[in-house]
Amino acid sequence: MLKKIAVDQLQLGMHLKEFCGSWMDHPFWRTGFVLTNPLDLDLILRSSIKEVWIDASLGDDVPEGQAVMDEEEVEVAPTEAVKKLKVSVVPHLLRDTTPIPADKEMARAAMICQESKAAVIAMFEEARMGNAVDVGGARQLVENISDSVARNPGAIISLARLKTADDYTYMHSVAVCAMMVALAKQLGLNDAQTRSSGMAGLLHDVGKVAMPPEVLNKPGKLTEAEFTLIRTHPVQGIRLLKATPDVDPVALDVVLHHHEKMDGTGYPDRLKGDQISLYAKMGAVCDVYDAITSNRPYKAGWDPAESLRKMAEWTKSHFDLMVFQAFVKSMGIYPVGSLVRLNSGRIGVVTEQSAGSLTTPIMKVFFSTKSNMRIMPYVLDLSLPGCTEKIFQREDPEKWKFPDLNEMWSGLLLPT
């Protein structure tokens, strides 16, 4: 039985059916689960959500005597399958860019991801309808993402990588925006150039909204005609942005040229080497990394560390070497979410980069290959003096199929 209760009535053991309010107001990417983690309950209590629906048939009920409202007492308005979103991103009065550990930034980054997804949907819908994109709102969105990157780049970049097929185009834009900001900082670009890089990442795939969904999300191999159609999305992106005055020229360049390759085999203009701008070279690296690490209708995403290894093999023909090396430094050789085996035989997942070196990240260790069983998870900083553990090799998540791998590094409930 469904019951509507105040959040302060929520208790561990209850089955959370739905949040009352905007899905941007809470740090969870799903509903329909039993609350078992005190940290999750605390996140809900600290959010702006005031009421929730619980399903008493699937979890604990409200204690007798507490006021509740059941589903028969509430007139539920039908949801629209498609509606035009109008999102107002409220600027922060005081920007917070103080570096903090990843576990402190994750919940905040999750909320920024939710806010960003809604804003990108709204902007892309405006462009698709031939209207001007809200440049001011986009700039504020880039600032919010940039601030999260400044606090801890691994948090929002890694969370944005976790997306469903339906979310892909929009969350891909958020992920590439965050990576472009981190890469710009690594390259030593100034504040204005970094903002331009973020805006370029946010808008780079706007042309995808002009593509037929059945082709864009096709689970199988594209036909030659379908592939030719998809390759028009950079030009379509420029066409869609014509209605928007004051679009950053850097963004327009990256929208058009993020699929160019160093050897001249890219599209749409077959640019080669130095004909490709620095920003378009940056966009190419960030776009490909997020694409191959994300789950798609036609394939599962690759492990982050394995993806960097494969991209290194493509550098001579595809990527600018200097830009790719800077990208690796910004992400780490073992990016957040990478599954690795230690020389002790234990397995863990990378949760954060350390200040020590690219090969000594911070990780959560949770499995022993010697006993072939889970162990009590513990945090290990490979950069600390006296640490004898070292990464022995990457591990394939598909081989191990740990069901809670993403939750292990993020500390949040994430979509399954």
VOPAGU-2260 file (C-alpha; in pm, 1 decimal, decimal comma):
REM VOPAGU-2260
SITE   aa  ch    i         X         Y         Z
SITE  MET   A    0       0,0       0,0       0,0
SITE  LEU   A    1     133,7     342,6     -96,2
SITE  LYS   A    2     153,4     608,7     176,1
SITE  LYS   A    3     267,0     969,9     158,4
SITE  ILE   A    4     474,8    1075,4     458,4
SITE  ALA   A    5     696,3    1362,5     569,2
SITE  VAL   A    6    1068,1    1294,8     528,7
SITE  ASP   A    7    1122,0    1313,6     904,7
SITE  GLN   A    8     894,7    1006,7     932,5
SITE  LEU   A    9    1119,3     812,2     698,5
SITE  GLN   A   10    1305,9     523,4     863,3
SITE  LEU   A   11    1552,3     254,7     762,5
SITE  GLY   A   12    1367,4     -50,8     634,4
SITE  MET   A   13    1101,7     149,1     448,6
SITE  HIS   A   14    1058,7     100,6      72,3
SITE  LEU   A   15    1101,1     441,1     -90,8
SITE  LYS   A   16     862,2     451,3    -386,1
SITE  GLU   A   17     886,4     812,4    -503,3
SITE  PHE   A   18    1009,7    1158,1    -403,1
SITE  CYS   A   19     753,0    1438,4    -390,8
SITE  GLY   A   20     896,1    1733,6    -576,6
SITE  SER   A   21    1145,5    1795,1    -852,5
SITE  TRP   A   22    1377,4    1507,7    -934,5
SITE  MET   A   23    1655,7    1772,2    -929,5
SITE  ASP   A   24    1606,3    1828,4    -556,4
SITE  HIS   A   25    1755,4    1501,0    -433,6
SITE  PRO   A   26    2089,7    1322,8    -488,6
SITE  PHE   A   27    1950,1     987,6    -604,5
SITE  TRP   A   28    1925,5     867,8    -962,5
SITE  ARG   A   29    1648,8     617,2    -893,3
SITE  THR   A   30    1355,8     539,7    -666,0
SITE  GLY   A   31    1195,1     208,5    -577,0
SITE  PHE   A   32    1436,8      69,6    -317,5
SITE  VAL   A   33    1447,8     -20,2      49,5
SITE  LEU   A   34    1640,2     226,4     264,3
SITE  THR   A   35    1919,1      34,8     437,5
SITE  ASN   A   36    2204,7     283,5     454,0
SITE  PRO   A   37    2196,5     555,3     724,7
SITE  LEU   A   38    2399,0     781,9     494,7
SITE  ASP   A   39    2125,6     765,0     230,1
SITE  LEU   A   40    1864,4     858,7     488,5
SITE  ASP   A   41    2079,8    1151,7     598,1
SITE  LEU   A   42    2114,8    1273,0     236,4
SITE  ILE   A   43    1736,0    1275,0     198,3
SITE  LEU   A   44    1686,1    1462,5     525,0
SITE  ARG   A   45    1941,1    1725,4     417,2
SITE  SER   A   46    1784,6    1768,8      71,4
SITE  SER   A   47    1501,7    2010,1     -11,1
SITE  ILE   A   48    1253,7    1721,1     -43,8
SITE  LYS   A   49     977,9    1750,4     220,0
SITE  GLU   A   50     756,8    1447,0     145,5
SITE  VAL   A   51     796,0    1100,6      -5,9
SITE  TRP   A   52     581,8     803,0    -103,1
SITE  ILE   A   53     656,4     469,5      60,5
SITE  ASP   A   54     520,7     124,1     -27,6
SITE  ALA   A   55     428,0     -46,1     298,5
SITE  SER   A   56     375,6    -377,5     116,9
SITE  LEU   A   57     744,0    -390,0      19,4
SITE  GLY   A   58     902,6    -249,3     335,7
SITE  ASP   A   59     838,1    -130,7     688,9
SITE  ASP   A   60     521,3      63,3     761,9
SITE  VAL   A   61     475,0     390,1     949,4
SITE  PRO   A   62     430,1     338,9    1325,6
SITE  GLU   A   63      69,9     351,7    1445,2
SITE  GLY   A   64     -58,8     693,7    1534,2
SITE  GLN   A   65     150,0     888,1    1281,5
SITE  ALA   A   66     -38,5    1096,1    1024,6
SITE  VAL   A   67     -11,1     971,8     667,4
SITE  MET   A   68    -199,2    1008,8     340,6
SITE  ASP   A   69    -270,1     701,1     131,3
SITE  GLU   A   70    -290,0     689,9    -246,5
SITE  GLU   A   71    -670,9     701,5    -256,3
SITE  GLU   A   72    -670,7    1043,0     -86,8
SITE  VAL   A   73    -446,2    1203,6    -344,5
SITE  GLU   A   74    -552,3    1309,1    -690,4
SITE  VAL   A   75    -253,4    1231,1    -907,8
SITE  ALA   A   76    -232,5    1440,1   -1223,9
SITE  PRO   A   77    -127,9    1239,3   -1531,4
SITE  THR   A   78     231,1    1301,2   -1630,9
SITE  GLU   A   79     300,9    1422,1   -1983,3
SITE  ALA   A   80     512,2    1191,0   -2192,4
SITE  VAL   A   81     681,3    1486,4   -2351,4
SITE  LYS   A   82     690,5    1837,6   -2216,7
SITE  LYS   A   83     902,7    2139,9   -2273,0
SITE  LEU   A   84    1135,1    2200,9   -1981,1
SITE  LYS   A   85    1210,6    2551,2   -1858,0
SITE  VAL   A   86    1500,5    2537,3   -1615,2
SITE  SER   A   87    1629,9    2833,6   -1420,4
SITE  VAL   A   88    1978,8    2775,9   -1287,4
SITE  VAL   A   89    2016,2    2999,2    -982,3
SITE  PRO   A   90    2365,6    3144,0    -951,1
SITE  HIS   A   91    2549,6    3084,3    -625,3
SITE  LEU   A   92    2602,2    3395,5    -415,6
SITE  LEU   A   93    2940,4    3263,8    -309,1
SITE  ARG   A   94    3131,5    3018,6    -526,5
SITE  ASP   A   95    3285,0    2727,9    -339,7
SITE  THR   A   96    3595,3    2590,8    -510,5
SITE  THR   A   97    3791,8    2467,8    -209,2
SITE  PRO   A   98    3935,7    2121,3    -288,3
SITE  ILE   A   99    3772,9    1840,8     -87,9
SITE  PRO   A  100    3792,0    1458,5     -88,1
SITE  ALA   A  101    3583,2    1273,7    -345,1
SITE  ASP   A  102    3349,6    1119,5     -87,3
SITE  LYS   A  103    3257,1    1469,0      30,5
SITE  GLU   A  104    3178,9    1591,5    -322,2
SITE  MET   A  105    2983,2    1291,3    -457,4
SITE  ALA   A  106    2635,2    1382,2    -327,8
SITE  ARG   A  107    2676,0    1744,1    -435,0
SITE  ALA   A  108    2804,4    1636,3    -776,9
SITE  ALA   A  109    2506,7    1402,6    -815,8
SITE  MET   A  110    2267,9    1692,2    -762,0
SITE  ILE   A  111    2459,4    1906,3   -1012,1
SITE  CYS   A  112    2433,4    1619,4   -1262,6
SITE  GLN   A  113    2056,1    1607,0   -1217,2
SITE  GLU   A  114    2024,2    1984,8   -1251,3
SITE  SER   A  115    2253,4    1983,3   -1552,8
SITE  LYS   A  116    2066,8    1706,8   -1731,2
SITE  ALA   A  117    1738,3    1897,9   -1704,8
SITE  ALA   A  118    1903,7    2219,4   -1822,0
SITE  VAL   A  119    2069,8    2049,6   -2120,9
SITE  ILE   A  120    1738,5    1888,0   -2220,6
SITE  ALA   A  121    1576,8    2231,5   -2213,0
SITE  MET   A  122    1855,3    2396,1   -2412,9
SITE  PHE   A  123    1865,8    2122,0   -2675,6
SITE  GLU   A  124    1487,3    2128,6   -2710,7
SITE  GLU   A  125    1498,8    2503,4   -2770,1
SITE  ALA   A  126    1762,5    2453,3   -3037,1
SITE  ARG   A  127    1563,4    2171,8   -3200,8
SITE  MET   A  128    1258,1    2399,3   -3223,1
SITE  GLY   A  129    1462,7    2672,5   -3388,0
SITE  ASN   A  130    1473,2    2896,6   -3082,5
SITE  ALA   A  131    1773,9    3063,6   -2925,1
SITE  VAL   A  132    1960,0    2874,4   -2654,7
SITE  ASP   A  133    1969,7    3042,5   -2314,5
SITE  VAL   A  134    2337,1    3141,4   -2321,0
SITE  GLY   A  135    2320,8    3299,1   -1975,0
SITE  GLY   A  136    2179,0    2983,3   -1822,1
SITE  ALA   A  137    2438,1    2774,7   -2006,4
SITE  ARG   A  138    2718,6    2991,5   -1867,0
SITE  GLN   A  139    2587,3    2948,1   -1513,2
SITE  LEU   A  140    2561,6    2574,4   -1570,7
SITE  VAL   A  141    2923,4    2560,9   -1687,5
SITE  GLU   A  142    3022,1    2757,6   -1377,0
SITE  ASN   A  143    2844,6    2508,7   -1148,4
SITE  ILE   A  144    3013,7    2214,2   -1320,8
SITE  SER   A  145    3348,8    2394,4   -1317,2
SITE  ASP   A  146    3318,1    2457,9    -943,3
SITE  SER   A  147    3256,2    2087,7    -882,7
SITE  VAL   A  148    3561,7    2002,6   -1092,9
SITE  ALA   A  149    3766,4    2247,5    -885,0
SITE  ARG   A  150    3651,2    2085,8    -560,3
SITE  ASN   A  151    3720,7    1734,1    -686,2
SITE  PRO   A  152    3731,9    1650,8   -1059,4
SITE  GLY   A  153    3683,6    1276,9   -1017,7
SITE  ALA   A  154    3337,8    1308,2    -861,5
SITE  ILE   A  155    3127,1    1475,2   -1130,7
SITE  ILE   A  156    3327,1    1331,5   -1422,4
SITE  SER   A  157    3275,8     977,5   -1294,6
SITE  LEU   A  158    2909,6    1022,0   -1200,9
SITE  ALA   A  159    2827,1    1173,0   -1540,1
SITE  ARG   A  160    2973,1     859,2   -1700,2
SITE  LEU   A  161    2690,3     654,0   -1546,7
SITE  LYS   A  162    2398,9     709,6   -1779,5
SITE  THR   A  163    2110,9     520,0   -1936,2
SITE  ALA   A  164    2053,7     490,8   -2309,4
SITE  ASP   A  165    1773,2     748,2   -2287,5
SITE  ASP   A  166    1997,7     989,9   -2096,9
SITE  TYR   A  167    2303,7     942,5   -2314,9
SITE  THR   A  168    2301,2    1253,0   -2535,5
SITE  TYR   A  169    2229,8    1488,1   -2244,7
SITE  MET   A  170    2454,2    1335,8   -1976,6
SITE  HIS   A  171    2728,1    1287,6   -2236,3
SITE  SER   A  172    2723,3    1665,2   -2280,9
SITE  VAL   A  173    2755,9    1715,7   -1903,7
SITE  ALA   A  174    3043,8    1467,2   -1884,5
SITE  VAL   A  175    3232,0    1622,4   -2175,9
SITE  CYS   A  176    3179,9    1969,9   -2026,8
SITE  ALA   A  177    3337,6    1857,5   -1697,9
SITE  MET   A  178    3627,0    1683,5   -1872,8
SITE  MET   A  179    3692,5    1984,6   -2096,1
SITE  VAL   A  180    3715,7    2204,5   -1785,1
SITE  ALA   A  181    3955,6    1962,4   -1613,4
SITE  LEU   A  182    4164,5    1929,5   -1929,3
SITE  ALA   A  183    4179,0    2308,0   -1979,0
SITE  LYS   A  184    4310,7    2346,8   -1625,5
SITE  GLN   A  185    4570,6    2076,0   -1687,7
SITE  LEU   A  186    4682,8    2254,4   -2006,0
SITE  GLY   A  187    4724,7    2578,7   -1813,9
SITE  LEU   A  188    4452,7    2771,8   -1997,1
SITE  ASN   A  189    4328,5    3089,7   -1831,3
SITE  ASP   A  190    3985,0    3131,1   -1671,5
SITE  ALA   A  191    3818,1    3268,3   -1985,0
SITE  GLN   A  192    3960,0    2988,3   -2199,8
SITE  THR   A  193    3852,2    2730,3   -1942,5
SITE  ARG   A  194    3497,0    2866,3   -1944,5
SITE  SER   A  195    3496,6    2854,2   -2325,0
SITE  SER   A  196    3617,4    2494,7   -2311,6
SITE  GLY   A  197    3334,0    2401,7   -2074,9
SITE  MET   A  198    3074,4    2571,7   -2293,0
SITE  ALA   A  199    3212,0    2389,2   -2596,8
SITE  GLY   A  200    3182,3    2057,7   -2414,8
SITE  LEU   A  201    2827,0    2133,5   -2308,2
SITE  LEU   A  202    2709,6    2215,8   -2663,0
SITE  HIS   A  203    2934,4    1991,3   -2873,0
SITE  ASP   A  204    2665,1    1731,6   -2952,6
SITE  VAL   A  205    2363,2    1961,1   -2987,6
SITE  GLY   A  206    2328,7    1841,2   -3347,7
SITE  LYS   A  207    2230,8    1495,7   -3218,3
SITE  VAL   A  208    1879,1    1625,7   -3143,3
SITE  ALA   A  209    1826,4    1651,1   -3518,9
SITE  MET   A  210    1899,3    1279,5   -3562,6
SITE  PRO   A  211    1615,1    1021,3   -3575,9
SITE  PRO   A  212    1600,1     849,0   -3232,3
SITE  GLU   A  213    1570,4     506,9   -3393,6
SITE  VAL   A  214    1904,9     562,5   -3565,2
SITE  LEU   A  215    2073,8     741,6   -3274,0
SITE  ASN   A  216    1983,9     461,0   -3029,9
SITE  LYS   A  217    1998,2     166,6   -3268,2
SITE  PRO   A  218    2123,6    -139,9   -3076,6
SITE  GLY   A  219    2286,7    -299,3   -3380,3
SITE  LYS   A  220    2538,6    -194,2   -3642,0
SITE  LEU   A  221    2441,4     109,7   -3847,6
SITE  THR   A  222    2387,9      73,5   -4219,4
SITE  GLU   A  223    2606,1     283,2   -4447,7
SITE  ALA   A  224    2315,3     524,0   -4503,8
SITE  GLU   A  225    2251,5     553,7   -4128,2
SITE  PHE   A  226    2617,4     616,2   -4054,9
SITE  THR   A  227    2625,9     885,0   -4323,9
SITE  LEU   A  228    2325,3    1048,7   -4158,2
SITE  ILE   A  229    2484,4    1040,3   -3811,0
SITE  ARG   A  230    2798,9    1201,4   -3949,6
SITE  THR   A  231    2593,0    1511,1   -4035,4
SITE  HIS   A  232    2531,4    1598,0   -3667,1
SITE  PRO   A  233    2822,0    1849,5   -3643,5
SITE  VAL   A  234    2682,7    2049,0   -3936,0
SITE  GLN   A  235    2331,3    2014,3   -3795,8
SITE  GLY   A  236    2461,8    2148,7   -3465,3
SITE  ILE   A  237    2591,1    2465,2   -3631,1
SITE  ARG   A  238    2259,4    2505,1   -3812,8
SITE  LEU   A  239    2064,4    2474,4   -3487,6
SITE  LEU   A  240    2280,7    2731,3   -3309,0
SITE  LYS   A  241    2234,9    2995,6   -3580,4
SITE  ALA   A  242    1930,6    3127,6   -3396,2
SITE  THR   A  243    2138,7    3195,4   -3085,3
SITE  PRO   A  244    2328,8    3525,6   -3071,2
SITE  ASP   A  245    2654,2    3554,3   -2877,3
SITE  VAL   A  246    2741,8    3184,3   -2889,9
SITE  ASP   A  247    3106,5    3142,3   -2793,8
SITE  PRO   A  248    3313,6    3099,8   -3115,0
SITE  VAL   A  249    3510,7    2826,0   -2938,0
SITE  ALA   A  250    3187,4    2632,5   -2886,1
SITE  LEU   A  251    3094,0    2668,8   -3253,8
SITE  ASP   A  252    3436,9    2539,4   -3354,8
SITE  VAL   A  253    3410,4    2233,7   -3129,0
SITE  VAL   A  254    3050,4    2162,5   -3232,9
SITE  LEU   A  255    3167,6    2144,2   -3594,1
SITE  HIS   A  256    3509,6    1981,7   -3555,8
SITE  HIS   A  257    3514,1    1744,0   -3257,1
SITE  HIS   A  258    3515,4    1445,9   -3495,4
SITE  GLU   A  259    3818,8    1557,7   -3694,6
SITE  LYS   A  260    4127,6    1331,4   -3666,6
SITE  MET   A  261    4496,3    1411,7   -3676,4
SITE  ASP   A  262    4552,5    1204,3   -3990,6
SITE  GLY   A  263    4277,8    1382,9   -4184,4
SITE  THR   A  264    4029,9    1092,6   -4187,8
SITE  GLY   A  265    3773,4    1261,7   -3962,6
SITE  TYR   A  266    3464,5    1463,3   -4053,1
SITE  PRO   A  267    3304,0    1688,8   -4167,2
SITE  ASP   A  268    3597,0    1882,0   -4320,0
SITE  ARG   A  269    3876,4    1619,6   -4310,3
SITE  LEU   A  270    4103,5    1863,1   -4127,3
SITE  LYS   A  271    4452,8    1741,0   -4049,4
SITE  GLY   A  272    4713,2    1811,5   -3781,8
SITE  ASP   A  273    4753,5    2181,9   -3709,3
SITE  GLN   A  274    4443,3    2262,9   -3914,4
SITE  ILE   A  275    4247,0    2141,8   -3611,1
SITE  SER   A  276    4223,0    2392,1   -3327,0
SITE  LEU   A  277    4342,3    2312,1   -2974,9
SITE  TYR   A  278    3982,7    2319,0   -2849,2
SITE  ALA   A  279    3860,0    2077,3   -3117,4
SITE  LYS   A  280    4150,8    1844,4   -3030,8
SITE  MET   A  281    4044,4    1862,8   -2666,7
SITE  GLY   A  282    3683,3    1792,6   -2762,7
SITE  ALA   A  283    3785,4    1488,2   -2965,3
SITE  VAL   A  284    3963,6    1326,6   -2669,7
SITE  CYS   A  285    3689,3    1402,5   -2415,7
SITE  ASP   A  286    3410,9    1294,7   -2653,0
SITE  VAL   A  287    3569,8     958,4   -2732,0
SITE  TYR   A  288    3660,5     878,7   -2370,3
SITE  ASP   A  289    3307,7     933,1   -2243,9
SITE  ALA   A  290    3158,9     745,8   -2539,9
SITE  ILE   A  291    3366,4     430,5   -2490,1
SITE  THR   A  292    3333,6     423,9   -2109,8
SITE  SER   A  293    2953,4     464,6   -2115,9
SITE  ASN   A  294    2697,5     189,7   -2160,9
SITE  ARG   A  295    2534,3     220,8   -2500,9
SITE  PRO   A  296    2239,2      37,0   -2664,2
SITE  TYR   A  297    2485,8    -168,6   -2868,2
SITE  LYS   A  298    2766,9    -232,1   -2616,3
SITE  ALA   A  299    2868,2    -215,3   -2251,8
SITE  GLY   A  300    3108,5      61,5   -2156,6
SITE  TRP   A  301    3476,8     -22,5   -2120,1
SITE  ASP   A  302    3664,4       4,8   -1792,3
SITE  PRO   A  303    3813,9     357,0   -1754,1
SITE  ALA   A  304    4176,2     240,1   -1731,5
SITE  GLU   A  305    4135,6       1,4   -2023,9
SITE  SER   A  306    3978,1     283,1   -2226,0
SITE  LEU   A  307    4284,0     504,7   -2178,2
SITE  ARG   A  308    4507,1     216,4   -2286,9
SITE  LYS   A  309    4307,1     169,2   -2606,0
SITE  MET   A  310    4299,0     542,4   -2675,9
SITE  ALA   A  311    4678,6     555,3   -2643,1
SITE  GLU   A  312    4695,8     308,6   -2932,4
SITE  TRP   A  313    4487,1     544,4   -3146,7
SITE  THR   A  314    4686,0     857,3   -3066,2
SITE  LYS   A  315    4905,5     860,3   -3377,1
SITE  SER   A  316    4608,7     871,6   -3615,4
SITE  HIS   A  317    4329,5    1014,1   -3404,0
SITE  PHE   A  318    4444,0    1239,0   -3117,1
SITE  ASP   A  319    4700,2    1509,2   -3062,7
SITE  LEU   A  320    4970,5    1351,6   -2843,8
SITE  MET   A  321    5022,8    1655,6   -2619,9
SITE  VAL   A  322    4649,4    1693,6   -2558,0
SITE  PHE   A  323    4604,5    1322,8   -2488,7
SITE  GLN   A  324    4893,3    1317,6   -2241,0
SITE  ALA   A  325    4742,7    1615,9   -2057,6
SITE  PHE   A  326    4407,0    1436,5   -2053,9
SITE  VAL   A  327    4564,2    1129,7   -1891,1
SITE  LYS   A  328    4723,0    1353,3   -1626,7
SITE  SER   A  329    4387,0    1514,8   -1554,6
SITE  MET   A  330    4211,6    1177,8   -1522,9
SITE  GLY   A  331    4490,3     959,9   -1381,3
SITE  ILE   A  332    4627,4     642,9   -1541,0
SITE  TYR   A  333    4368,9     459,9   -1333,0
SITE  PRO   A  334    4062,5     690,3   -1341,6
SITE  VAL   A  335    3793,2     675,4   -1075,6
SITE  GLY   A  336    3592,9     355,7   -1119,7
SITE  SER   A  337    3884,8     148,8   -1252,2
SITE  LEU   A  338    3893,5    -207,7   -1119,7
SITE  VAL   A  339    4249,6    -314,5   -1034,2
SITE  ARG   A  340    4436,3    -605,2    -873,0
SITE  LEU   A  341    4712,6    -541,4    -618,9
SITE  ASN   A  342    5036,8    -736,8    -586,6
SITE  SER   A  343    4884,2    -897,5    -275,8
SITE  GLY   A  344    4611,4   -1054,6    -488,2
SITE  ARG   A  345    4340,6    -829,0    -351,7
SITE  ILE   A  346    4104,1    -641,1    -580,5
SITE  GLY   A  347    3971,4    -290,8    -537,0
SITE  VAL   A  348    3818,3       2,6    -720,5
SITE  VAL   A  349    3982,2     342,1    -760,9
SITE  THR   A  350    3790,5     610,7    -571,0
SITE  GLU   A  351    4017,6     913,3    -609,0
SITE  GLN   A  352    4350,4    1030,3    -748,9
SITE  SER   A  353    4628,3    1095,3    -498,3
SITE  ALA   A  354    4869,1    1386,5    -497,8
SITE  GLY   A  355    5159,1    1142,0    -510,8
SITE  SER   A  356    5171,9    1016,6    -869,6
SITE  LEU   A  357    4953,9     889,7   -1152,9
SITE  THR   A  358    5024,3     527,7   -1054,4
SITE  THR   A  359    4933,8     552,4    -685,2
SITE  PRO   A  360    4563,1     639,2    -656,0
SITE  ILE   A  361    4336,4     601,3    -353,6
SITE  MET   A  362    4117,1     293,4    -373,7
SITE  LYS   A  363    3862,9      84,5    -188,3
SITE  VAL   A  364    3978,2    -277,5    -150,8
SITE  PHE   A  365    3697,2    -532,7    -109,2
SITE  PHE   A  366    3788,8    -872,4    -259,0
SITE  SER   A  367    4058,9   -1138,6    -207,8
SITE  THR   A  368    4152,5   -1357,7    -503,1
SITE  LYS   A  369    4339,8   -1594,1    -270,6
SITE  SER   A  370    4025,7   -1683,1     -75,2
SITE  ASN   A  371    3796,1   -1597,1    -369,4
SITE  MET   A  372    3559,1   -1404,7    -147,1
SITE  ARG   A  373    3458,9   -1054,4     -43,0
SITE  ILE   A  374    3641,6    -896,3     248,1
SITE  MET   A  375    3548,7    -601,6     467,7
SITE  PRO   A  376    3605,7    -297,3     242,1
SITE  TYR   A  377    3885,5     -63,7     343,2
SITE  VAL   A  378    4039,1     249,9     193,4
SITE  LEU   A  379    4399,5     225,4      74,5
SITE  ASP   A  380    4611,5     523,8     -30,3
SITE  LEU   A  381    4889,0     378,9    -244,4
SITE  SER   A  382    5084,9     705,8    -227,9
SITE  LEU   A  383    5141,6     701,3     147,9
SITE  PRO   A  384    5499,5     646,1     267,9
SITE  GLY   A  385    5554,9     287,7     371,1
SITE  CYS   A  386    5270,6     146,2     160,0
SITE  THR   A  387    5399,5    -181,4      16,4
SITE  GLU   A  388    5097,4    -249,1    -202,2
SITE  LYS   A  389    5119,1    -172,4    -574,3
SITE  ILE   A  390    4881,2    -210,2    -864,2
SITE  PHE   A  391    4962,7    -535,4   -1042,6
SITE  GLN   A  392    4715,2    -514,4   -1329,2
SITE  ARG   A  393    4379,8    -387,3   -1449,3
SITE  GLU   A  394    4082,0    -617,5   -1406,6
SITE  ASP   A  395    3785,9    -656,2   -1640,7
SITE  PRO   A  396    3459,0    -569,6   -1459,9
SITE  GLU   A  397    3271,0    -792,4   -1705,4
SITE  LYS   A  398    3469,9   -1091,5   -1578,4
SITE  TRP   A  399    3390,3   -1027,7   -1212,2
SITE  LYS   A  400    3042,9    -871,6   -1242,9
SITE  PHE   A  401    3043,5    -714,5    -898,2
SITE  PRO   A  402    2683,8    -587,2    -868,9
SITE  ASP   A  403    2772,6    -294,6    -642,5
SITE  LEU   A  404    3091,0    -174,0    -813,0
SITE  ASN   A  405    2959,4     173,9    -891,5
SITE  GLU   A  406    2816,6     218,0    -543,3
SITE  MET   A  407    3153,8     103,6    -405,3
SITE  TRP   A  408    3344,3     399,5    -551,7
SITE  SER   A  409    3068,8     660,2    -537,6
SITE  GLY   A  410    2912,7     587,2    -199,1
SITE  LEU   A  411    2571,3     664,3    -355,4
SITE  LEU   A  412    2272,9     461,3    -468,4
SITE  LEU   A  413    2298,2     456,7    -847,1
SITE  PRO   A  414    2088,5     318,6   -1133,2
SITE  THR   A  415    2112,3     -55,5   -1193,8
